[in-house]
């Protein structure tokens, strides 16, 4: 198994356009799930492995639908990345 790089930027949907210009310097990037709730359809740059982080505000953890929505977002991102990049890695922290 390959080790993760020492530095992995955390990217929000709002910063994705800027990250596209810097993505050639990073093999991996983290997208926090809670920042994608209203931005599920953001285009992801090719050549970067994105990690979907399940760290989120406590209010979201208390919502029963959150886990189901998280899984839908993860599957959608995997499908998008799989079609455009040929691979995808989704990381989910378990309780």
C-alpha positions in Angstrom: 0.0 0.0 0.0 1.3 3.4 -0.9 1.8 5.9 1.9 -0.1 9.2 1.8 1.9 12.4 1.1 3.2 14.5 4.0 1.0 17.4 3.0 -2.6 17.0 1.8 -4.6 20.2 1.2 -8.2 20.5 2.4 -10.3 21.9 -0.5 -13.8 23.3 -0.3 -16.0 23.6 -3.4 -15.6 27.4 -3.2 -11.8 26.9 -3.5 -11.9 24.3 -6.3 -11.3 26.8 -9.1 -8.1 28.0 -7.4 -7.0 24.5 -6.6 -7.3 23.5 -10.3 -4.3 25.8 -10.9 -2.3 24.2 -8.0 -3.5 20.6 -8.4 -0.4 19.6 -10.4 1.6 20.0 -7.1 -0.6 17.6 -5.1 -1.4 13.9 -5.6 -4.1 14.0 -3.0 -6.7 16.5 -1.6 -9.3 16.3 1.1 -12.9 17.5 0.6 -15.0 17.8 3.8 -18.4 16.2 3.3 -20.3 19.0 5.0 -19.0 21.5 2.4 -20.4 19.4 -0.4 -24.0 19.2 0.9 -25.1 22.0 -1.4 -22.3 21.5 -4.0 -22.4 17.8 -5.0 -21.8 18.5 -8.7 -18.4 20.2 -8.6 -16.0 19.1 -11.3 -12.9 17.6 -9.8 -9.4 18.1 -11.4 -7.9 15.1 -13.1 -4.7 13.6 -11.6 -5.6 14.2 -8.0 -7.0 11.5 -5.6 -9.7 13.0 -3.5 -10.5 11.9 0.0 -14.0 12.6 1.3 -13.7 13.5 4.9 -16.6 12.6 7.3 -15.5 15.2 9.9 -18.5 17.5 10.2 -20.3 19.7 12.7 -22.2 18.0 15.5 -25.6 19.1 14.3 -25.1 17.1 11.1 -24.1 14.0 13.1 -27.4 14.2 14.9 -29.5 14.1 11.7 -30.6 10.6 10.9 -30.4 11.3 7.1 -26.7 12.4 7.2 -25.2 8.9 7.0 -27.4 8.0 4.0 -26.6 11.3 2.3 -22.8 10.9 3.0 -22.9 7.5 1.3 -24.8 8.9 -1.7 -22.2 11.7 -2.1 -19.3 9.2 -1.7 -20.8 6.9 -4.4 -21.5 9.8 -6.7 -17.9 11.1 -6.3 -16.5 7.6 -6.8 -18.5 7.3 -10.0 -17.5 10.7 -11.3 -13.8 10.1 -10.5 -13.9 6.6 -11.9 -15.2 7.8 -15.2 -12.9 10.7 -15.6 -9.7 9.4 -13.9 -9.9 5.7 -13.8 -9.6 5.5 -10.0 -11.0 7.0 -6.8 -10.4 6.6 -3.2 -13.1 7.5 -0.6 -12.1 7.5 3.0 -14.8 7.3 5.7 -14.0 7.5 9.4 -16.0 5.0 11.4 -17.2 5.6 15.0 
